[in-house]
Amino acid sequence: MVALEIAVTDGSGLDAAASGGADRVELCAALGTGGLTPSLGMIEACVERGSLPVHVLVRSRPGDFVVDADHVAVMARDVRAAVAAGASGVVIGAALPDGRLDLDALARLVDAAAGAEVTLHRVFDVVADRAAALDAAIGLGIHRVLTSGGAGRAVAGAAELAALVRQASGRIEIMAGGGVRVVDVPALVAAGVDGIHLSARRTIATGPSGPGGGASERDVTDEEIVRAVRASIGESARHEDAGVSRLPQF
């Protein structure tokens, strides 16, 4: 079965993901900026719930993925802290200015994970040579890659995702992510991915955020979206197994 991972920011999001049928969560802060490392208190609170494996995003700042030695040192500390707090895995990434993965930084972060599962985040989608990056990730012992196939949305990168699945050949998991909607699931399952990742968010109105202004709304995890994606994964997988899918084969 294709795994379902939901990006959440707190315990209520984790609860919604669990109730909707997710297999694990990626815990992060500031999803609107692409995600940052959550607080240690939030990691501990979510791990203590015990309902789903918690994989923690480790990203020290917004913007690009080129990080200096100070940021790598902080990220290594965050990786160790997340694992010590009981996280089942961490989600990492680092790039060089020339468009390659920063293998030295990644090796340091994988080492800091001390055997916990490691996911390479969508830094993978901005590297110049994804085929070479996939082989490098395998060589580092990374467990899975989160990718849209380099497209703005994962469904648009389905052909590239299928090619990555073939290249991976079971040596590393390929998890589709990037603007995923319920209607996209059949095409992603047909591409052969090992997992599907999305935030399953909806926006709710809130009170004023302060006298200085700011958005009077926030995002929450929608259990019904999670449930719909989980159901679509199951239905799509059954069609694939039965050999009756009329989806394009990549």
N, C-alpha and C positions, 0 to 999 in steps of 0.2 A: 504494500500500500504506500502511496505517495504521502510523505509526512507533511503536516501542516504546522507552520510556525507563525506566530502572531507577535508583532512588535507592540509592546505595551510600555506604559510609563509608571504604573503603580499597581497596588494589590487588587484594586477593583477591576482593572484591566485584565490582570491575571485570572481573576475569578470568572470574568466573562469569557475569556479564551478557553478556560477549562470546561465551563458549562457548554460552550459551543462545539466542543470536540477537538480542540487543538492538541497537538502532540507535545509542544514545548513553546516557550515564549522567549523572545529577545527583549530583555529589559534595558531601557534607555531613558534618558532625559531629553527634553527639547527636540521632540520629533519634527517640529516645524522647521528646524534648521538642518535636518538630516540626521539628527541624533547625536547625543553626547553621553559621556559616562554618567550613570546615575550615582546618587549618594550611597555611601556604605550602609546607612540606615535603611534606605529603600531596598537595597539588595538583601539585607538580613530579613526585613519584614516579608519580602516576597518568598524567599527561600523557606522561611518558617511556615508558610501556608502549606507547603508540601504537596500541592495538587498537580503541579507540572514541573518538569525540569526547567530551570532558569538559566539562560545563557545571557551573559552581560556584555553589552556593547562597551568597548574601551576606546574612546576617542576623546582626546584632550581639548580639542577646540573645533569650532566650525571652519568652513572654508575648504581649501584643498587638502590633499592627503600627504603633502611633503612636510615631514616633521624633523625638527632638529634634535640634537642629542638630549637636551633638557626635556623635551616632550616625550621622547622615547623612554627616558628614565622614569618619568611620572607614569607613563602607560604601563611600564613593567611593574611598578608598585601597585597600580590599580588592578592589574591582572592577578597578582599574588593575593591582594586583599579580597577580590571577588571570589577566588577559589577557596581561600581560607574561610570566607563567610558561607560557603556551601554551594556556590554556583556550580552547575553541572558543566558549564562551558563558557567560553569567552568569544567575542566577535571582534576581530582586529583588522588593521590594514595600514599600510604605509607605502609611499611611492617616492621615487627619485625624480628630480626635475626633468630628466630626459624621457620620462614616460614609462620607465620600467618599475617593477616592484622593488622596494627597498628590502633586499633579502637579509641584510645584516640586522635591520630593525625587527623584521618579522621573526628571524631566528631567535632573537633575544626575547620576544614576547611569547613565542611558542615554548621556549625553555621555562619562562616564568609560569606558564600554565601548568607545568609539572604533571602532564598526563591528562588533564581535563580536555574535553573536546574543544577544538579551535575551528572557528569559521572565519574565512577570509571575506570581508564585506565588499561592498560595491566599488572599492578602489579598483577591483578587477575590471570594471567596465570602462575605466579611463586609461588603462595601460595601452601601449601602442601595439603589442603583440599578445593577444589573449592565449593563443596556443602555447607560446613559450611560458607565459605566466602560469598556466595550468600545470605544466610540467614542473615548474619551480615550486609551486604550492605543494604538489605531491612529494617532491624531494624534501621539503621542510617538515613533512608529517602532518600537514593541515588536514582536517577531517572533511571539510566541505567548503564550497565556494558559493556565495550568494551573488547572483548575476542576472541581468536582463538580457544577456547576450549582446551587450553594447548598445541596445536600443533605448529610446526614451521610455517605453513600456515593454515589459517582458513578452507580452503576446506578439509584439512586432519583431522581437528577436528570437522567435520560436525556432527558426531554421538554424540559427547560430547555437542556440541551446542544444538542439539535437546533435549538432556536430561536436559540441563539448562533451555531451554524454558519451558519444562514440569514442572520443579521444580518452576520456577518463577510464572507460572500460572497467568500472567497478573499483578503481584505485582511490577514488575520491568522490564524494557526493556532489552533485550539481543541483543547487536549489534555486528555482526561479523566483525573482522578486523585482519589483519596480512597477508601480501603478497597476497592480493586479486587481481585477474585478471578477465577480462571480462568472460572468459570461466568458472570461478568458480561460477558465480552468480546463475545459476539454482540449484545447489546443496545446496547453502546457503539458498535460498528461500524455497526449499523443507524442510530444517531443521526447518523452522518456525520462523526464527529470525525476530526481529522488525526493524532492521536496518543493513546496510552494510557500512563499513568505509574503505577508502583507500586514498592514496595520489595522485594517477593518475598523476604521475610525468614522465617527459621525461628530458633528459639531453641535454643542449645546450653548444656549445663552447663559451668561452669568452677570453678576453685578459689576459695577465699575472696577477697574484694576488699580485705580489711584487717581489723585488729582492731576497728575501729569498726562492722563489719557492712556491710551492703549486699548487693545481689543477687549470687548465685553463678551467674550465667548471662549470656550476651550473645547478640545477634542477628547472624546471618550471612546473606549473600545465597545463596539456594537456586537453583542452576543449573536444577534440574528444574522449578521453578515458572516461571522465565523461559522455558524451552523450551516448556512447556505453553501459556503465554500467546501466545508467538510462533506456535505451531501453530494455536491457536484464532483468532488474527487472520487467518491465511492462509485457513483454512477458512471463516470468516465472510465474508471479502471475496469469496471465490469464489462463495458462495451469493448474495451481494448482486449480483454482476456477472451471474450467471445468471438473476437475477430470480425465484428460487425460494424466497426467504426467507419464512418464516411468522412472522417477528418483527413485533411491532407497529410501525407506521410513525408517527413523531411529526410 
